[in-house]
Amino acid sequence: MTGVVTEPTAPVRPGWIAALSAATLGMSIAVLTPIQVLLPLQIEAIDPARKVANLGWITAVAAVLSMVVCPVAGALSDRTASRFGRRRPWVLGSGLVCAAGLVLLGFQHTILGVALTWCVVQAGTNAMYAALTASVPDLVPVRQRGVVSAFVGLPLPLSLILGSFLVSSVVTGRVAGYCLLAGLLLILIVPFVLLPTDTPKLEHGPAGLPKFTHDLGWAFGCRLGIQLANAVGTLYLLYYLRDVVHHEDPARAVFLLIVVYTAGILLTSVVAGRWSDRSGLRKPFVVVSSAVVAAAMVVLSLAHTFSAALFAAALMGVGYGVYLAVDNALITQVLPAAHAHARDLGVVNLANTAPQALAPAIAGVVIAELGGYSPLYLLAAACALAGAAAIAPVRSVR
């Protein structure tokens, strides 16, 4: 045995896709709903005068921790020897850690307590992310990855709608909200954990540090640009709607924007993924979708009305839906080591987590020193366009 892995050729079944999507939905609910609704309100209740600064440094610290946890957990997952496979034990274990962190977070009444327990939640979700995303290049053939990536990407916006609705309309109170998210996470990962299909450990898969090849480096840069645009543009959305748009119910307004945003993603994601699979093209879809996201940010910068925000949300949903499906598929095609998918995807995840660390510092300076939210959203648009430009040098994918 040499430990060499060939690309998968057998198509995955709809049940496997559904289980992976459900687990991704649980993970997304656990981490995104607090960021959008519960965490800002909890921080504001503890220290109203310093809500922006506190939200910024808490999310930044947790993001830095995530940058370490994800590749390390991914490398350990790649080398896990278990009769249950390489991925499922990590999904279950990290899910339990994340659920415990969410429950504890609900009982915190100090900024330090919120920061520490939020770091636990982020550590759990990032370890889970490494295992879940590695399952795609492990088991999904290239010709099917656009569609599968679309279904894996859809839980992202759906989690925002479902989570926001549940914590604002179904349950009342911070503790109940966090406990509900924890319970949903554990329920939604069960189908994936019970799946009979997983990737066995390679007997002689070489260890070592991940290598950034030419194509992976540029693909990483593209993702970094678009995710930085997303992080800069959405981190302070609730405060933007309250302080600039002057919406009477900003939490509800965030929910409405998420609904519109999700509708755009639902309209484009699966269609774009299937079209990309059939055509064999990835790069043109990424470029156009990044430009559409940039246009949405420009709208937010220039028009400070809720109607304009609704239009921007629709525009961003259309663009981001295409991006989620096709960029995920593209990334899996430029991974350098088949025996270390989780490790390498954990490193690629830095392009998702680093913006969460950078965005608070960037946004804080822009809001305080450069005139508020208009220049902030123009900066987000520039980041998206930079991401679009970065995909052009990729050679191995059309």
N, C-alpha and C positions, 0 to 999 in steps of 0.2 A: 504493500500500500504506500502511496506517495502523498496522500492527502490532497491530490489535485481535484478540483471541482469543475465540472462542466456546467454550462448554462442549462437551466431546466428547459425541457421541451414539452412536457405534458401540460395541457391547460388546467388551471385550477377550477374547482367547481363553485357554483353560486353559493352553496352553503359555507364554504371556506371564506369566500369574500364577505359574506354577511357577518360571520363571526369576527373577522378582522375589523370590519367597519364598526361593529358593536363595541369591541374593546377600545378602538380609537375614540369612539364617542364618549365612553366612560372616562378615558384619560383626559379628553378635551374639556368635558364638563368640570372635572375636578380642578383644572388649572385655570381655565378661561373665565368661568362664571365668577369666581372670587375677584379676579383682576378687574372685570368690567363693573361689578355691582357691589359685592359684599366687602371687599377689601377697602376701596375708597371710602365707603360709608363708615366702616369700622374705624379707620384711621381718623376720619373727620370727627367722629364722636369722641375719640380720645383726646385729640389736640387740634381743634378747628383752625387755629391761627397758623399752624405749620403743616397743614394737610398736604400741600403740593410737595414740599421738601421731604416730608416723611414717606409719602408714597413713592417718591423718586428713589430715595436711598434704599428703601426696603426691597423694591423690585430689582434694583441694581445689584445688591448683595446676593439676592437669590439667583439672579442670572449668572453671576460669576461662579457661584457654587455649581450651577447646572453645567457650565462649560467644562468643569472637571468631572462631574458625575457621569455624564452621558458617554463619553468615549471610554472611561474606565469600566463602567458597567457593560458597555458593548463588547469590550475586549474579553471580559470575564464570561459573558454569555457565549461568545464564539468558542471558548475553550471549556465550556461546562460539559461534564460527562454525566449524563442522566438517562435513565430509561424513558423519561418523559420528554427527551429532546433537549435542544439548546435554548429555546426561546420561552416555552411555556412556564418553566420554573421561575424565570425572571419576571414574567408578566404577573404571576400570582404573588410573588414575594414583594415586588415593588408596589403592587396594588394595595396590599395590606399596610405597608409603610405609609403610603399616601393617604389612605382612609383614616388611619390613626392620627396623622398630622392635621387633617381637616377637622376632626372632632375636637382635638386640643385647641386648634385655632379659634374655634367658636367661643371658648371660655377665656380668651385673653383680654385684659383690660389695660395693658401697657404697650407702648410702642415696641419695646424690646421683646416682649412676649410674642407680639404679632410677628416681628421679624424672624425670631427663632423658629416658630412653628411653620411659618410660610416657607422657610428654607427646607424643612422636612418634607412639606408637600412637593416642592419643586424637585427635590432629590428623588422622591418616589416616581413622579411623572416622567422625569428624564431617563431614569433607568428603564422604565416601561417603554418609553419612546424608542430607545435603542433596540430593544428586543422585537417590538412590533414592526418597525420599519424594515429591519433586516429580513423579516419573513418574505417580503416582496421579491428581492433579488434571489433569495434562497430557493423559492418555489415557483415563481411566476415567470413564464417565458416572455422574452422581449416583445413579441407580437401582441401580448395581452396586457402589458404594463400600463399603457395609457388609460385603458378602461378601469383596471384595478386601482391605479393611483387616483382616478377620479372618485371612485367609491370610498377610498381611504381619505380623500380630502374633504368629502362632503360632511363628515361629522364635525369638522371645525366650525362652520357657521351654524349647523344644526344645534351644536352644543350651546352656543350663545343664546339662541332662541329658547331652547328647552330649559336651560339652566336659569336664564333671566326670568322666564315665566314662572318657574317653580318657586324661586326664592322671593319673588315679588307678589305672586298671586295665590299660590297653593299653601305655602307655609308663611308664618309671620315670625319675626325674630331672628337674630343672627345665629344663635346656637342651633335652632331648628334647621335653618338654611344650610349650614355647614354639615350637619349630620345627614341631611337628605342627600347632599352631593356625595358624601362618603358611601352611603348605602347604594346609590345608583352606580357608582364606580365599581363596587364589588359585584353587583348583579350583572353588569354589562360585560365584565371580563370572563365570566363563567363559561360561555360558549367556546371562546378561544382556548381557555385552559383545558377544556374537556375534549378538544379536537384530537383525533387520532393521528393527524398529520403534523409532523414537526421535522426539523432538520437535525440529523444525528451529528454528534461531535466528530470532527475529522481526527483520525488517529495520529497524523503527523503534520497537522497544519502549523506552519512556522509562526513563531511569535515575533515580536518586534514592533517598532513604532510605525504608524501609518505613513505612507508616502504621498505627497501631493504631486501627482503627475500634471503635465501641462493642461490637459482638458479638465481634470478635476479642480485644479486651481481656478481656472476661469469660471467654471460652473459654480464653484463656491462663491466667487466674487459677485456673480449675478444674483445668487440667492441672498447674499449679504445686503446688496443694494435694495432689493425689493422688500426684504424683511425689515431693514432699517426704516424704509419709508412707511411701512405698516406700523412699526412700533412708535415712531415719532408722531405719526398722524393720529393714533388711537389711544395712546397712553392717558392723555388728559381730556378725552372726549367728553366725559361727564362734566368736568369743570368748564370746558369750552361751552357746552350747551347751557350751563347755569350762568356763567359770568360774562359771556360774549353774546350768545343768542338770546339770553334771558328767558329761557323756557321755564314755565311755571312748575313743571315736573320733569326735571332732567333725567331721572332714572327711567321713567316711562319713555321718554324721548329716545334714550339709548336703545331701549328694547325695540321701538318702532324702526329705528335705523337698522338694527340688526336683522329684522324681518325683511326689510327691503333688500338689504345686502345679500341675505341668504337666497332670496328669490332670484337675484341675478346669477348667483353661483349655480343654483339648480338648473337654470336655463342653459348654461353654457358648459359646465364641467364635464359631464358624461359625453355630451356630443363632441366636445373638443378632444377628449381623450380617445374616443373611437375614431374620429377623423385623423388624428395624429397617428394612431396605430396603423390605419389602412394606408395612409400616404407615406409612412416611414419618416415623416418630418417632425422635428421637435423645435428647432431654433426659431423658425418664423412665428410659431405660436407664442413662445416666450417673449419675443421682442414686442409683438403687438399688444399682448396682455399687459406687459410692464408699462407701455405707453398709455394705455387706458387707465391704469391705476394712477399714473402721474397726472392725467387730466382731471381725475376725481379730486386729487389734492389741490389742484389749482382752483377748482370750483369752491372748495372750502376756504381757501385763502381770500378769494375775491368777494364772496357773497356771504354775509353773516346772518342768514335767515334760516329758519327751520326747513322751508321749502327747498332751498338750495342744498341743505344738508341731506335731505331725502334724495334729491337727484344725484348728489355725489355718492351716496350709499349705493344706489342702483348701478351707477357707472363702475364703482369699485367692485361690486359683486360680479358684474359681467367680466371685467378684466381678471380679477383674482380667481374666478372659477376656472378660466382657461389656464391660468398660471399654475394653480395647484395640481391639476391633472398632468400637465405636460412636463413641468419642471421636475416633479418627483420621478417620472419615468426617465427623463434625461439623466438625472443624477445616478440612477441605478445602472445606466449603461456606461458610465465613465469611472466606476469604482475599480481600483487597481488590483484588489486581491479578493478572489472568490472565497477563500477560506476565512476571511475576516470581515464579512459584510457589516456586522453590528459595530465592530470597532471603527470602521471607516465611516459608516453613517453617523456614529456618535461624534466623530470629528466634524463631519459635514454639518451636524446639528449646531455647531458653534455659530454658523451663519443664522440660525434661528434664535439662539440664546444671547449671543454677543450684543445684538441690537437692544435687547431688553436691559442690558447693563449700560449701553452707550446712550440710549434714548433719554433717560431722565436727566443726565448731565447736559446733553445737547439741548433738550427742550427747556430745561431750567434757565440756561444762559440766554437762549433766544427769547423766551417769554419775558425775562427780566430786563435784558439789555437791548434787544433789537426791535421792540415794539409789539410784542404779544404774539397772537396766534396766526396772523396773516403771514409773516415771514416764516413761522414754524411750518406751515403747510406748503409754502413754496420750497422750503428745504426738503420736505418729504417728497415732493414732486421731482426734485433734482436727484434724489437718491434712487428713485424708481427708474429714471432715465439712465443713470449710471449703470444700474443693474442690467438694463436692456442692452447697453453697449458692451458689457462684459461678456455676453454670451457669444458674440461674433467670432472670437478666436478659437472656439472649440472646434476640433478637427474631426473627431471620430464619430460625431453625430450630426446629421443633416438638420 
